[in-house]
Amino acid sequence: MTLTITAKEQMEMSILKTLKLTAATRNAPLTPEQVLRGKLIGYLNEQKAFAEAEIAGTPFTATKRITVTNEAGEKVRADAPRHVRKGWFTDAQGKMFFQIRYGSKPLELSKGMNAVEVENLADVPVIITSIIQAINAGELDVQAKAAIADRKVQRKAKQVTA
């Protein structure tokens, strides 16, 4: 029995020989610190866009992906608006502050300090950019891990009582 190779197969083999072939693997999975930094940076970018929209006097709408059933009865993915809580607030004395929130609680930036004082709303995007740089440098990893641990404890306590 002889093996015959067609002209097309010969051409495909010669094309493959011209390519640089290698054994590659996908990117390594992210470390928990990288996932956490990504979540915080995503939150801060959203807050920055929210502040910039408020400064410009334009409405800010954040969306989430949901599954809805259309008229034909098919399930399709669609964008739906979602509520975004402002990361900044003004106290009784008129001072403005910006907080990073993880879940429903403010993230402690330093021992006993959970907010950054801001002169006015126009400075909020600048402050957020600085905080993003600090997160990328790993300066808030310890505080963020503590917030995650605290949240896990609260969830377990809530499950036990329920």
C-alpha positions, -999 to 999 in steps of 0.1 A, spaced: 0 0 0 15 33 -10 7 67 4 0 93 -21 1 130 -13 -19 154 -34 -6 187 -47 -28 205 -22 -14 186 7 22 193 -5 14 230 -7 0 231 28 30 213 42 54 237 26 34 267 39 37 253 75 74 249 70 77 286 63 60 295 97 78 298 130 61 271 150 65 269 188 49 252 218 31 281 236 9 283 267 -17 308 276 -10 335 301 -6 323 337 -37 327 358 -38 360 378 -27 360 414 -53 370 440 -35 404 444 -37 411 407 -75 402 407 -80 425 437 -61 454 421 -81 449 389 -114 452 409 -102 483 428 -89 500 396 -122 492 378 -142 508 406 -119 538 407 -121 543 369 -159 542 372 -158 568 400 -134 590 379 -158 589 349 -187 596 373 -169 627 387 -159 639 353 -195 636 341 -207 655 371 -181 683 366 -192 685 329 -229 686 340 -237 655 319 -256 624 332 -236 593 341 -250 559 334 -233 527 343 -246 495 328 -246 458 335 -252 428 313 -285 410 318 -303 382 300 -338 391 288 -364 373 267 -373 391 235 -406 390 216 -397 358 198 -391 340 231 -354 339 227 -330 347 256 -306 375 246 -280 395 264 -287 433 269 -273 462 288 -293 476 317 -286 507 338 -274 501 373 -270 524 403 -235 538 412 -229 552 446 -208 584 447 -174 579 463 -172 615 475 -193 634 500 -194 667 519 -195 668 557 -214 693 579 -185 718 578 -185 718 540 -153 698 535 -153 673 507 -139 638 511 -133 608 487 -135 572 500 -126 539 483 -154 514 491 -150 476 491 -185 463 492 -205 486 514 -176 496 537 -149 522 532 -114 509 527 -90 520 554 -62 538 536 -40 542 567 -44 533 604 -77 550 613 -79 569 581 -106 560 555 -109 591 533 -89 616 513 -98 653 518 -105 670 485 -107 708 479 -135 706 454 -151 682 429 -127 692 401 -99 676 422 -116 642 426 -103 628 392 -68 639 401 -70 622 435 -84 590 419 -55 589 394 -31 591 423 -49 563 441 -48 542 410 -10 547 408 -7 537 445 -27 505 438 -6 496 408 25 500 431 9 476 456 6 502 484 -30 492 493 -26 454 491 -25 449 529 -56 471 535 -75 454 507 -67 419 519 -79 429 554 -112 442 539 -117 409 521 -110 389 552 -135 411 572 -161 407 545 -157 369 546 -161 368 583 -193 389 581 -207 366 554 -200 335 574 -216 350 605 -247 360 584 -250 325 570 -248 310 605 -276 332 619 -298 326 588 
